[in-house]
Amino acid sequence: MPKLVIGVIVTMIKIHLSRILGEKRLTQADLSRKTGIRPNTISEMYNELVERINLDYLDLICETLDCKVEDILEYIPNKNKKIK
C-alpha cells in the first residue's frame, strides 16, 4: 500500500496490471479464471493496494499474460531516501 508522508503519497513500486489487462482486452475476472487467483487478490493488485506479492501468483500472471515481471512491476526511486 502506498505510504502517506506529510500529505503526499510516496509509491516506490508501480504495478502496471491495469494497463496490461486493458491492452490485452481482459478483465480482472478473466485473469482470475485463467490463473486460479482469487478475484479479490487480482483486484488488490490491479488497484495497487497490495503490500506484498506472492511470487507464484506473479509467475502465473506473467505466464497467462505472456509478459515479463518488469512489464508488470516498475521501481520508482524514492526522492526521500530511507537509507543514508
N, C-alpha and C positions, 0 to 999 in steps of 0.2 A: 504494500500500500504506500502511496506517496507520502512523504513526511511533510508536516506543516512546520515551517521555520519562519517565525515572526510574520505571519500572514502571507507567506509565499510558499507555494508547493514546490518542493525540490524532488524531482524524479531522476534517478540515475540510470535506470534500466527501462527502456521503452519496449512495449510489447506491440508488435505490428499485426496481431492476429486479425483484427477487424479489417484492416486494409487488404490483407491477403485473401480473406474469405470473400470480400467484395469483388476483388479482381477475378476470382475463380467462380463467382456467382453461386457461392454456397452459403447456407445459413448455419447458425450455431447448432441447430437441431441436426442438420445434415452431418456436420463434423462429429457430433456426439454419437450418432448412429454408426458412422463409419469406423470410429475409433473405440467405441465402448466406454468412453469417458463420460462421467455424469454431466448432464446439461448444466447444472449449477457450477461445476468446475470450469467448463468451457466458458460460461458467462463471466465468471470472475476473471479469467484470463483475457477475454475479449474486451472487457471494460477496465482492464489494468488494475484490478483490485487485489490481486494476489501478492503475498509477501514471499512465497516460495513456489517453485515449480518442480513438480515431480519429473525426474529425467526420463522415466519410462513413458510418461504422457507426452513429453516433448518429442521423444523418438517416434511415438505413434502419430503425432500431428505432422511431423516432418515427412514421414513415410506416406501418410494419407494425402498430404497437400503437395507432395513431390517438391519439397523445398529444403533448404539448409537451415540450421539453427540460427545462423546470422541473418537470415531473411526474416525470422520471427523476433529475435531479440537484438536490441541495439544498446550499446553502452554510451551514455552521455556523461562526460566528465562533470563532476560537481564543482561549481565555481568556489564554493566554500569548503575547501579540503578538510577532511576529518583527521588526516594523518599529516603530521608536520615534518 
